[in-house]
């Protein structure tokens, strides 16, 4: 990556709620976490993004879970000039 390398993250799930919607098994997951990397320019560890109690929607297809979206409307401009949530 141009700005960071050696990326790693932690996702902590605080709630998982499953439902059936039109014959599909779906889940709403609340998660808190962060994405870190080593800044290319300085060589120092840096927080790329963090989130608290974000809501993600998943659908189960062919025995595997797939992310289909994020709860809430996306802002027009990223918060504080940061990238959107790293899963999307």
Biopython code that builds the backbone (N, CA, C, O; Angstrom):
import numpy as np
from Bio.PDB.StructureBuilder import StructureBuilder

atoms = [
    (1, "UNK", "N", (0.845, -1.173, 0.000)),
    (1, "UNK", "CA", (0.000, 0.000, 0.000)),
    (1, "UNK", "C", (0.892, 1.238, 0.000)),
    (1, "UNK", "O", (2.031, 1.195, 0.464)),
    (2, "UNK", "N", (0.376, 2.309, -0.510)),
    (2, "UNK", "CA", (1.160, 3.528, -0.636)),
    (2, "UNK", "C", (1.492, 4.168, 0.706)),
    (2, "UNK", "O", (2.592, 4.690, 0.883)),
    (3, "UNK", "N", (0.554, 4.137, 1.657)),
    (3, "UNK", "CA", (0.757, 4.850, 2.915)),
    (3, "UNK", "C", (1.075, 3.948, 4.104)),
    (3, "UNK", "O", (1.756, 4.377, 5.035)),
    (4, "UNK", "N", (0.592, 2.703, 4.088)),
    (4, "UNK", "CA", (0.806, 1.773, 5.192)),
    (4, "UNK", "C", (1.113, 0.378, 4.658)),
    (4, "UNK", "O", (0.682, 0.017, 3.563)),
    (5, "UNK", "N", (1.848, -0.391, 5.428)),
    (5, "UNK", "CA", (2.077, -1.786, 5.104)),
    (5, "UNK", "C", (2.028, -2.585, 6.404)),
    (5, "UNK", "O", (1.900, -2.002, 7.481)),
    (6, "UNK", "N", (2.127, -3.913, 6.318)),
    (6, "UNK", "CA", (1.997, -4.804, 7.472)),
    (6, "UNK", "C", (0.696, -4.522, 8.224)),
    (6, "UNK", "O", (0.694, -4.368, 9.446)),
    (7, "UNK", "N", (-0.398, -4.455, 7.486)),
    (7, "UNK", "CA", (-1.704, -4.171, 8.091)),
    (7, "UNK", "C", (-2.191, -5.340, 8.938)),
    (7, "UNK", "O", (-1.977, -6.500, 8.585)),
    (8, "UNK", "N", (-2.848, -5.032, 10.059)),
    (8, "UNK", "CA", (-3.513, -6.038, 10.882)),
    (8, "UNK", "C", (-4.669, -5.370, 11.612)),
    (8, "UNK", "O", (-4.671, -4.156, 11.816)),
    (9, "UNK", "N", (-5.650, -6.175, 12.003)),
    (9, "UNK", "CA", (-6.828, -5.608, 12.650)),
    (9, "UNK", "C", (-7.376, -6.543, 13.712)),
    (9, "UNK", "O", (-7.034, -7.724, 13.770)),
    (10, "UNK", "N", (-8.228, -5.986, 14.541)),
    (10, "UNK", "CA", (-8.964, -6.736, 15.551)),
    (10, "UNK", "C", (-10.429, -6.349, 15.433)),
    (10, "UNK", "O", (-10.764, -5.167, 15.367)),
    (11, "UNK", "N", (-11.299, -7.350, 15.406)),
    (11, "UNK", "CA", (-12.750, -7.142, 15.403)),
    (11, "UNK", "C", (-13.304, -7.863, 16.626)),
    (11, "UNK", "O", (-13.106, -9.068, 16.777)),
    (12, "UNK", "N", (-13.991, -7.140, 17.496)),
    (12, "UNK", "CA", (-14.647, -7.734, 18.656)),
    (12, "UNK", "C", (-16.155, -7.639, 18.439)),
    (12, "UNK", "O", (-16.701, -6.545, 18.294)),
    (13, "UNK", "N", (-16.822, -8.787, 18.417)),
    (13, "UNK", "CA", (-18.268, -8.793, 18.219)),
    (13, "UNK", "C", (-18.966, -8.734, 19.567)),
    (13, "UNK", "O", (-18.690, -9.547, 20.449)),
    (14, "UNK", "N", (-19.874, -7.770, 19.730)),
    (14, "UNK", "CA", (-20.572, -7.614, 20.998)),
    (14, "UNK", "C", (-22.011, -8.103, 20.932)),
    (14, "UNK", "O", (-22.652, -8.281, 21.967)),
    (15, "UNK", "N", (-22.527, -8.323, 19.721)),
    (15, "UNK", "CA", (-23.888, -8.840, 19.582)),
    (15, "UNK", "C", (-24.043, -9.421, 18.197)),
    (15, "UNK", "O", (-23.617, -8.825, 17.208)),
    (16, "UNK", "N", (-24.654, -10.582, 18.132)),
    (16, "UNK", "CA", (-24.978, -11.201, 16.850)),
    (16, "UNK", "C", (-26.442, -11.621, 16.914)),
    (16, "UNK", "O", (-26.834, -12.413, 17.772)),
    (17, "UNK", "N", (-27.249, -11.082, 15.996)),
    (17, "UNK", "CA", (-28.677, -11.395, 15.953)),
    (17, "UNK", "C", (-28.998, -11.951, 14.577)),
    (17, "UNK", "O", (-28.765, -11.282, 13.570)),
    (18, "UNK", "N", (-29.534, -13.174, 14.520)),
    (18, "UNK", "CA", (-29.876, -13.775, 13.233)),
    (18, "UNK", "C", (-31.382, -13.724, 13.018)),
    (18, "UNK", "O", (-32.163, -13.784, 13.968)),
    (19, "UNK", "N", (-31.776, -13.611, 11.754)),
    (19, "UNK", "CA", (-33.184, -13.595, 11.359)),
    (19, "UNK", "C", (-33.326, -14.300, 10.021)),
    (19, "UNK", "O", (-32.344, -14.511, 9.309)),
    (20, "UNK", "N", (-34.553, -14.661, 9.691)),
    (20, "UNK", "CA", (-34.870, -15.199, 8.374)),
    (20, "UNK", "C", (-35.577, -14.092, 7.591)),
    (20, "UNK", "O", (-36.593, -13.569, 8.048)),
    (21, "UNK", "N", (-35.057, -13.734, 6.427)),
    (21, "UNK", "CA", (-35.650, -12.709, 5.574)),
    (21, "UNK", "C", (-35.832, -13.299, 4.188)),
    (21, "UNK", "O", (-34.858, -13.609, 3.502)),
    (22, "UNK", "N", (-37.079, -13.452, 3.780)),
    (22, "UNK", "CA", (-37.395, -13.999, 2.456)),
    (22, "UNK", "C", (-36.634, -15.291, 2.163)),
    (22, "UNK", "O", (-36.084, -15.462, 1.074)),
    (23, "UNK", "N", (-36.606, -16.199, 3.142)),
    (23, "UNK", "CA", (-35.961, -17.494, 2.965)),
    (23, "UNK", "C", (-34.453, -17.497, 3.128)),
    (23, "UNK", "O", (-33.826, -18.546, 2.981)),
    (24, "UNK", "N", (-33.843, -16.333, 3.432)),
    (24, "UNK", "CA", (-32.401, -16.250, 3.638)),
    (24, "UNK", "C", (-32.105, -16.062, 5.120)),
    (24, "UNK", "O", (-32.830, -15.353, 5.818)),
    (25, "UNK", "N", (-31.048, -16.691, 5.595)),
    (25, "UNK", "CA", (-30.594, -16.449, 6.952)),
    (25, "UNK", "C", (-29.699, -15.227, 6.919)),
    (25, "UNK", "O", (-28.707, -15.191, 6.191)),
    (26, "UNK", "N", (-30.056, -14.218, 7.720)),
    (26, "UNK", "CA", (-29.270, -12.986, 7.791)),
    (26, "UNK", "C", (-28.841, -12.748, 9.229)),
    (26, "UNK", "O", (-29.451, -13.256, 10.170)),
    (27, "UNK", "N", (-27.789, -11.974, 9.378)),
    (27, "UNK", "CA", (-27.299, -11.643, 10.710)),
    (27, "UNK", "C", (-26.952, -10.165, 10.778)),
    (27, "UNK", "O", (-26.459, -9.577, 9.816)),
    (28, "UNK", "N", (-27.223, -9.578, 11.944)),
    (28, "UNK", "CA", (-26.754, -8.229, 12.237)),
    (28, "UNK", "C", (-25.693, -8.382, 13.320)),
    (28, "UNK", "O", (-25.949, -8.956, 14.379)),
    (29, "UNK", "N", (-24.513, -7.867, 13.045)),
    (29, "UNK", "CA", (-23.383, -8.000, 13.957)),
    (29, "UNK", "C", (-22.943, -6.615, 14.409)),
    (29, "UNK", "O", (-22.718, -5.735, 13.578)),
    (30, "UNK", "N", (-22.821, -6.413, 15.707)),
    (30, "UNK", "CA", (-22.256, -5.176, 16.247)),
    (30, "UNK", "C", (-20.793, -5.456, 16.560)),
    (30, "UNK", "O", (-20.476, -6.449, 17.215)),
    (31, "UNK", "N", (-19.903, -4.591, 16.098)),
    (31, "UNK", "CA", (-18.489, -4.840, 16.337)),
    (31, "UNK", "C", (-17.740, -3.560, 16.688)),
    (31, "UNK", "O", (-18.130, -2.453, 16.318)),
    (32, "UNK", "N", (-16.665, -3.761, 17.408)),
    (32, "UNK", "CA", (-15.734, -2.697, 17.769)),
    (32, "UNK", "C", (-14.356, -3.194, 17.378)),
    (32, "UNK", "O", (-14.057, -4.377, 17.539)),
    (33, "UNK", "N", (-13.517, -2.312, 16.867)),
    (33, "UNK", "CA", (-12.189, -2.773, 16.474)),
    (33, "UNK", "C", (-11.334, -1.670, 15.914)),
    (33, "UNK", "O", (-11.662, -0.486, 15.998)),
    (34, "UNK", "N", (-10.229, -2.089, 15.340)),
    (34, "UNK", "CA", (-9.276, -1.137, 14.772)),
    (34, "UNK", "C", (-8.451, -1.826, 13.694)),
    (34, "UNK", "O", (-8.313, -3.049, 13.663)),
    (35, "UNK", "N", (-7.908, -0.992, 12.810)),
    (35, "UNK", "CA", (-6.993, -1.434, 11.762)),
    (35, "UNK", "C", (-5.702, -0.660, 11.948)),
    (35, "UNK", "O", (-5.707, 0.570, 11.985)),
    (36, "UNK", "N", (-4.595, -1.384, 12.065)),
    (36, "UNK", "CA", (-3.288, -0.751, 12.256)),
    (36, "UNK", "C", (-2.368, -1.121, 11.099)),
    (36, "UNK", "O", (-2.596, -2.089, 10.375)),
    (37, "UNK", "N", (-1.333, -0.323, 10.955)),
    (37, "UNK", "CA", (-0.314, -0.609, 9.960)),
    (37, "UNK", "C", (0.954, 0.150, 10.300)),
    (37, "UNK", "O", (0.983, 0.955, 11.231)),
    (38, "UNK", "N", (1.981, -0.112, 9.549)),
    (38, "UNK", "CA", (3.236, 0.614, 9.699)),
    (38, "UNK", "C", (3.246, 1.699, 8.625)),
    (38, "UNK", "O", (3.112, 1.411, 7.436)),
    (39, "UNK", "N", (3.406, 2.947, 9.060)),
    (39, "UNK", "CA", (3.413, 4.075, 8.124)),
    (39, "UNK", "C", (4.644, 3.986, 7.226)),
    (39, "UNK", "O", (5.769, 3.901, 7.717)),
    (40, "UNK", "N", (4.431, 4.005, 5.928)),
    (40, "UNK", "CA", (5.527, 3.917, 4.970)),
    (40, "UNK", "C", (6.515, 5.060, 5.146)),
    (40, "UNK", "O", (7.726, 4.859, 5.059)),
    (41, "UNK", "N", (6.000, 6.253, 5.392)),
    (41, "UNK", "CA", (6.851, 7.441, 5.496)),
    (41, "UNK", "C", (7.742, 7.439, 6.740)),
    (41, "UNK", "O", (8.915, 7.807, 6.664)),
    (42, "UNK", "N", (7.188, 7.024, 7.891)),
    (42, "UNK", "CA", (7.930, 7.120, 9.158)),
    (42, "UNK", "C", (8.442, 5.790, 9.697)),
    (42, "UNK", "O", (9.372, 5.764, 10.503)),
    (43, "UNK", "N", (7.844, 4.688, 9.257)),
    (43, "UNK", "CA", (8.215, 3.383, 9.805)),
    (43, "UNK", "C", (7.594, 3.113, 11.169)),
    (43, "UNK", "O", (7.906, 2.103, 11.799)),
    (44, "UNK", "N", (6.725, 3.998, 11.632)),
    (44, "UNK", "CA", (6.084, 3.854, 12.934)),
    (44, "UNK", "C", (4.713, 3.196, 12.794)),
    (44, "UNK", "O", (4.038, 3.351, 11.776)),
    (45, "UNK", "N", (4.304, 2.448, 13.849)),
    (45, "UNK", "CA", (2.974, 1.862, 13.878)),
    (45, "UNK", "C", (1.946, 2.995, 13.950)),
    (45, "UNK", "O", (2.131, 3.962, 14.690)),
    (46, "UNK", "N", (0.864, 2.870, 13.176)),
    (46, "UNK", "CA", (-0.159, 3.911, 13.125)),
    (46, "UNK", "C", (-1.542, 3.280, 13.075)),
    (46, "UNK", "O", (-1.715, 2.209, 12.492)),
    (47, "UNK", "N", (-2.523, 3.930, 13.679)),
    (47, "UNK", "CA", (-3.916, 3.514, 13.574)),
    (47, "UNK", "C", (-4.462, 4.049, 12.254)),
    (47, "UNK", "O", (-4.467, 5.257, 12.019)),
    (48, "UNK", "N", (-4.916, 3.153, 11.407)),
    (48, "UNK", "CA", (-5.470, 3.535, 10.114)),
    (48, "UNK", "C", (-6.954, 3.871, 10.270)),
    (48, "UNK", "O", (-7.440, 4.828, 9.666)),
    (49, "UNK", "N", (-7.668, 3.093, 11.070)),
    (49, "UNK", "CA", (-9.102, 3.288, 11.295)),
    (49, "UNK", "C", (-9.486, 2.582, 12.578)),
    (49, "UNK", "O", (-8.865, 1.588, 12.953)),
    (50, "UNK", "N", (-10.503, 3.089, 13.253)),
    (50, "UNK", "CA", (-11.078, 2.416, 14.410)),
    (50, "UNK", "C", (-12.582, 2.620, 14.375)),
    (50, "UNK", "O", (-13.067, 3.556, 13.739)),
    (51, "UNK", "N", (-13.328, 1.750, 15.055)),
    (51, "UNK", "CA", (-14.774, 1.832, 15.052)),
    (51, "UNK", "C", (-15.308, 1.264, 16.360)),
    (51, "UNK", "O", (-14.666, 0.435, 17.004)),
    (52, "UNK", "N", (-16.492, 1.727, 16.737)),
    (52, "UNK", "CA", (-17.113, 1.296, 17.988)),
    (52, "UNK", "C", (-18.597, 1.020, 17.743)),
    (52, "UNK", "O", (-19.344, 1.896, 17.305)),
    (53, "UNK", "N", (-19.005, -0.209, 18.033)),
    (53, "UNK", "CA", (-20.409, -0.620, 17.891)),
    (53, "UNK", "C", (-20.969, -0.363, 16.496)),
    (53, "UNK", "O", (-22.121, 0.047, 16.352)),
    (54, "UNK", "N", (-20.161, -0.601, 15.478)),
    (54, "UNK", "CA", (-20.638, -0.514, 14.099)),
    (54, "UNK", "C", (-21.558, -1.698, 13.823)),
    (54, "UNK", "O", (-21.337, -2.795, 14.338)),
    (55, "UNK", "N", (-22.571, -1.480, 13.025)),
    (55, "UNK", "CA", (-23.482, -2.558, 12.656)),
    (55, "UNK", "C", (-23.202, -3.050, 11.257)),
    (55, "UNK", "O", (-23.156, -2.259, 10.315)),
    (56, "UNK", "N", (-23.015, -4.351, 11.110)),
    (56, "UNK", "CA", (-22.785, -4.976, 9.805)),
    (56, "UNK", "C", (-23.906, -5.969, 9.536)),
    (56, "UNK", "O", (-24.407, -6.615, 10.456)),
    (57, "UNK", "N", (-24.296, -6.087, 8.270)),
    (57, "UNK", "CA", (-25.297, -7.052, 7.870)),
    (57, "UNK", "C", (-24.639, -8.132, 7.027)),
    (57, "UNK", "O", (-23.860, -7.845, 6.118)),
    (58, "UNK", "N", (-24.968, -9.379, 7.346)),
    (58, "UNK", "CA", (-24.414, -10.519, 6.628)),
    (58, "UNK", "C", (-25.546, -11.417, 6.165)),
    (58, "UNK", "O", (-26.629, -11.413, 6.750)),
    (59, "UNK", "N", (-25.297, -12.185, 5.115)),
    (59, "UNK", "CA", (-26.248, -13.164, 4.621)),
    (59, "UNK", "C", (-25.504, -14.492, 4.473)),
    (59, "UNK", "O", (-24.335, -14.518, 4.091)),
    (60, "UNK", "N", (-26.196, -15.594, 4.780)),
    (60, "UNK", "CA", (-25.578, -16.911, 4.649)),
    (60, "UNK", "C", (-25.942, -17.492, 3.294)),
    (60, "UNK", "O", (-27.114, -17.719, 2.991)),
    (61, "UNK", "N", (-24.909, -17.731, 2.479)),
    (61, "UNK", "CA", (-25.090, -18.292, 1.142)),
    (61, "UNK", "C", (-24.145, -19.460, 0.958)),
    (61, "UNK", "O", (-22.948, -19.340, 1.216)),
    (62, "UNK", "N", (-24.670, -20.581, 0.517)),
    (62, "UNK", "CA", (-23.852, -21.771, 0.272)),
    (62, "UNK", "C", (-22.995, -22.114, 1.481)),
    (62, "UNK", "O", (-21.806, -22.402, 1.339)),
    (63, "UNK", "N", (-23.590, -22.086, 2.671)),
    (63, "UNK", "CA", (-22.947, -22.452, 3.940)),
    (63, "UNK", "C", (-21.813, -21.512, 4.357)),
    (63, "UNK", "O", (-20.996, -21.875, 5.203)),
    (64, "UNK", "N", (-21.753, -20.309, 3.774)),
    (64, "UNK", "CA", (-20.728, -19.331, 4.147)),
    (64, "UNK", "C", (-21.385, -17.970, 4.369)),
    (64, "UNK", "O", (-22.363, -17.635, 3.700)),
    (65, "UNK", "N", (-20.847, -17.179, 5.315)),
    (65, "UNK", "CA", (-21.368, -15.840, 5.596)),
    (65, "UNK", "C", (-20.697, -14.819, 4.685)),
    (65, "UNK", "O", (-19.485, -14.862, 4.470)),
    (66, "UNK", "N", (-21.516, -13.885, 4.144)),
    (66, "UNK", "CA", (-21.021, -12.839, 3.257)),
    (66, "UNK", "C", (-21.554, -11.502, 3.744)),
    (66, "UNK", "O", (-22.745, -11.385, 4.033)),
    (67, "UNK", "N", (-20.699, -10.493, 3.842)),
    (67, "UNK", "CA", (-21.119, -9.159, 4.262)),
    (67, "UNK", "C", (-21.900, -8.517, 3.124)),
    (67, "UNK", "O", (-21.445, -8.487, 1.981)),
    (68, "UNK", "N", (-23.096, -7.998, 3.457)),
    (68, "UNK", "CA", (-23.912, -7.354, 2.429)),
    (68, "UNK", "C", (-24.117, -5.872, 2.699)),
    (68, "UNK", "O", (-24.743, -5.188, 1.890)),
    (69, "UNK", "N", (-23.610, -5.358, 3.808)),
    (69, "UNK", "CA", (-23.761, -3.930, 4.051)),
    (69, "UNK", "C", (-23.438, -3.524, 5.463)),
    (69, "UNK", "O", (-23.106, -4.347, 6.316)),
    (70, "UNK", "N", (-23.545, -2.232, 5.685)),
    (70, "UNK", "CA", (-23.232, -1.617, 6.961)),
    (70, "UNK", "C", (-24.472, -0.864, 7.429)),
    (70, "UNK", "O", (-25.170, -0.267, 6.610)),
    (71, "UNK", "N", (-24.758, -0.879, 8.715)),
    (71, "UNK", "CA", (-25.932, -0.195, 9.248)),
    (71, "UNK", "C", (-25.781, 1.314, 9.107)),
    (71, "UNK", "O", (-24.691, 1.859, 9.279)),
    (72, "UNK", "N", (-26.871, 1.970, 8.795)),
    (72, "UNK", "CA", (-26.862, 3.428, 8.706)),
    (72, "UNK", "C", (-26.418, 3.913, 7.345)),
    (72, "UNK", "O", (-25.825, 3.174, 6.559)),
    (73, "UNK", "N", (-26.718, 5.164, 7.086)),
    (73, "UNK", "CA", (-26.327, 5.769, 5.819)),
    (73, "UNK", "C", (-24.864, 6.198, 5.881)),
    (73, "UNK", "O", (-24.398, 6.693, 6.907)),
    (74, "UNK", "N", (-24.157, 6.008, 4.797)),
    (74, "UNK", "CA", (-22.752, 6.409, 4.744)),
    (74, "UNK", "C", (-22.661, 7.926, 4.639)),
    (74, "UNK", "O", (-23.434, 8.539, 3.902)),
    (75, "UNK", "N", (-21.729, 8.541, 5.364)),
    (75, "UNK", "CA", (-21.575, 9.992, 5.246)),
    (75, "UNK", "C", (-21.051, 10.368, 3.866)),
    (75, "UNK", "O", (-20.359, 9.580, 3.221)),
    (76, "UNK", "N", (-21.389, 11.588, 3.412)),
    (76, "UNK", "CA", (-20.913, 12.037, 2.105)),
    (76, "UNK", "C", (-19.395, 12.192, 2.102)),
    (76, "UNK", "O", (-18.742, 11.852, 1.116)),
    (77, "UNK", "N", (-18.833, 12.696, 3.186)),
    (77, "UNK", "CA", (-17.385, 12.863, 3.320)),
    (77, "UNK", "C", (-16.908, 11.984, 4.471)),
    (77, "UNK", "O", (-17.573, 11.924, 5.505)),
    (78, "UNK", "N", (-15.776, 11.302, 4.322)),
    (78, "UNK", "CA", (-15.259, 10.490, 5.423)),
    (78, "UNK", "C", (-15.011, 11.345, 6.667)),
    (78, "UNK", "O", (-14.647, 12.517, 6.570)),
    (79, "UNK", "N", (-15.218, 10.725, 7.853)),
    (79, "UNK", "CA", (-14.986, 11.413, 9.116)),
    (79, "UNK", "C", (-13.529, 11.810, 9.240)),
    (79, "UNK", "O", (-12.644, 10.975, 9.054)),
    (80, "UNK", "N", (-13.271, 13.042, 9.544)),
    (80, "UNK", "CA", (-11.936, 13.545, 9.822)),
    (80, "UNK", "C", (-10.936, 13.175, 8.736)),
    (80, "UNK", "O", (-9.753, 12.986, 9.017)),
    (81, "UNK", "N", (-11.404, 13.072, 7.502)),
    (81, "UNK", "CA", (-10.520, 12.798, 6.382)),
    (81, "UNK", "C", (-10.026, 11.368, 6.305)),
    (81, "UNK", "O", (-9.106, 11.076, 5.541)),
    (82, "UNK", "N", (-10.629, 10.450, 7.095)),
    (82, "UNK", "CA", (-10.196, 9.053, 7.080)),
    (82, "UNK", "C", (-10.982, 8.254, 6.057)),
    (82, "UNK", "O", (-12.034, 8.682, 5.582)),
    (83, "UNK", "N", (-10.461, 7.106, 5.732)),
    (83, "UNK", "CA", (-11.129, 6.195, 4.812)),
    (83, "UNK", "C", (-12.359, 5.614, 5.488)),
    (83, "UNK", "O", (-12.435, 5.602, 6.716)),
    (84, "UNK", "N", (-13.341, 5.124, 4.700)),
    (84, "UNK", "CA", (-14.496, 4.462, 5.309)),
    (84, "UNK", "C", (-14.071, 3.179, 5.992)),
    (84, "UNK", "O", (-12.916, 2.765, 5.890)),
    (85, "UNK", "N", (-15.000, 2.554, 6.683)),
    (85, "UNK", "CA", (-14.706, 1.305, 7.392)),
    (85, "UNK", "C", (-13.981, 0.343, 6.489)),
    (85, "UNK", "O", (-14.372, 0.182, 5.333)),
    (86, "UNK", "N", (-12.931, -0.309, 6.974)),
    (86, "UNK", "CA", (-12.074, -1.126, 6.111)),
    (86, "UNK", "C", (-12.730, -2.343, 5.482)),
    (86, "UNK", "O", (-12.159, -2.924, 4.559)),
    (87, "UNK", "N", (-13.906, -2.752, 5.942)),
    (87, "UNK", "CA", (-14.544, -3.914, 5.334)),
    (87, "UNK", "C", (-15.238, -3.588, 4.033)),
    (87, "UNK", "O", (-15.618, -4.498, 3.296)),
    (88, "UNK", "N", (-15.418, -2.281, 3.722)),
    (88, "UNK", "CA", (-16.190, -1.900, 2.535)),
    (88, "UNK", "C", (-15.406, -0.987, 1.641)),
    (88, "UNK", "O", (-15.904, -0.568, 0.596)),
]
sb = StructureBuilder()
sb.init_structure("model")
sb.init_model(0)
sb.init_chain("A")
sb.init_seg("    ")
for serial, (resi, resn, name, xyz) in enumerate(atoms, 1):
    if name == "N":
        sb.init_residue(resn, " ", resi, " ")
    sb.init_atom(name, np.array(xyz, "f"), 0.0, 1.0, " ", f" {name:<3s}", serial, name[0])
structure = sb.get_structure()
